């Protein structure tokens, strides 16, 4: 693992927003501003699709991509998973580490963009990306980073809000053409994988938090065979 990974436990310090960040500073600043604007951005509960899809899996090593304030990471750690959680916002990461400390669980925090994190390849039994804001590039680097992190026999779970990829660009700066969607990842899956779930379903919406108005999910679950 790289130097930007900080172990957090009940006795360890909370990482600083400037500790070893690897990625575009403008992206970090954008997300830091979003989190700093509210005392709590998300609901504080694990995502419903994650809880449903993980229920039958044996706990192992998991990468939580875009961990936000840490609800999924803490829930996974409580369930016996060895958790590495990645996030570009230092503000969110501080909150996440604090929640893990309060819960008495260990999580390795990675302050980096997914494509810059230099994670060990093929080393996670589960890669979970819940509603990630992954920037699209011509070479598909984010999509390939998700796939390459999964160990043989492991699972990639990618969940997003249904219909977001077909929306029009708006005045707030959101353009779906800028981001990675589940269909783009599915298009890269070859004979080394099997797609176990690729569907749209009603979302299990946690009470409160940003994004609660979204009612449906796109769920992609793929297992690496070799």
BELMO-V617273 format. One line per field, one symbol per residue. phi: phi as a letter, one per 40 degrees, with the letter a starting at -180 (. if undefined). psi: psi as a letter, one per 30 degrees, with the letter a starting at -180 (. if undefined). burial: 1 if it has 9 or more other C-alpha atoms within 8 Angstrom, else 0. Layout:
BEGIN
phi=???
psi=???
burial=???
END
This chain:
BEGIN
phi=.ccccbcbadbcccccdbcgcbiccccdcccccccccbcacbcgbcccccdcccdcccdacbbccgcfcgcccccccccgccbbbbaccccccccccccccccgbcbccbcacdcbcfcccfbbcabbbbfcccccbccgcccccdcccccdgcbbbbbaccgccbccdbccgcbdccbcbdcccdcccbccbbccaaabadcccccggcgcccbbbbbbbbbcca
psi=llfgkkkklffllkkkfgjgkjajfeeeeeeeeeeffkekelfgllkeeeeeffegkkkbkkkjkhfbggeeeeeeefggkjkkkkkfkeeeeeeeeeeeeefhlkkkkjilkefffhkklhgkfkjkjjhkikkklegheeeeeeeffklkflkkjkklkkfefgllklfggkjffflkleeeeeffkafflkjekjlklkkjjlkllkgffkfklkkkkkkke.
burial=0001111111000010100011100011101100100000101001111110100000011111111111111111100011111111111111111111100011111111110010000111111111010001000011111101111111111111110000000000001100110101100010001110010100101100100100111111111110
END
